[in-house]
């Protein structure tokens, strides 16, 4: 891909190296302790305890509010003087690449959709907290509709190459575009409709809706690639094949067969390799949003 030197999105939250256990508010102070703090200050022993915190702050050089936050929540102390995360040259290049692809999706979807709002990309290391709960790198990239953020541990791109045999920068771009596709589904109200079915039908039936949701996100990734190429000409020879190879590598049937040697269709949640490739290719070939109704398509 010809991505270097292009605009990078400002909607990127870099949490690399922070872990997933802390909760931070403005200036590193956790607002969750405000109520307990007020009750403490007006208690009989409040002045004594606050004095201890101030002494601790003087001795350690930490913000006293952070010490109090750690006392009430158990969260690690965050300081403004903490050294910024220093990634490897390769990792930082992947971060720049991801911000560039996100910017490109912003350009494409703002042109295609009147009510589009840009999502935020969160880069993390190992584990992360989101409005959808905590997750580890083993979860893989994901989109949380609760906070409209995409979550990505950049090590996943290495896993794609080494473990899934799905290398290439356009394969990586497909992953980001797929998660942005879930954001579009949130905006359109599709995600909410599917979520409302949870618990009202059997797990097997719900899995079928999940497959259709994922295949539509693949289709939307293909639509993005179609219009991105028209706008920027970033794609090079072999790029389309990289994306299709990635779609093939993460099909439910292939992943299950590689993991256990057997395939259980009723447990599919993302679609087969053939389905994922077909819907991405359909989006790429047509660039037409009206062609992506996976919920009424038969067969998939």
Buried (B, 14 or more C-beta within 10 A) or exposed (E): BEBEEBEBBEBBEBBBBBBBEBEBEEEBBBEBBEEEBEEBEEEEEBEEBBEEBEEBBEEEEBBBBBBBBBBBBEBEBBEEEEEEBEBEEEBBEBBBBBBBBBBBBBBBBEEBEEEBEBBBBBBBBBBBBBEBEEBEBEEBBBBBBEEBBBBBBBBBBBBBBEEBEBBBBBBBBBBBBBBBBBBBBBBBEBBEEBEEEEEEEEEEEBBBBBBBBBBBBBBBBBBBBBBBBEEBEBBEEEBBEBBBBBBBBBBBBBBBEEEEEEBEEEEBEBBBBBBBBBBBBBBBEBBEBEBBEBBEBEEB
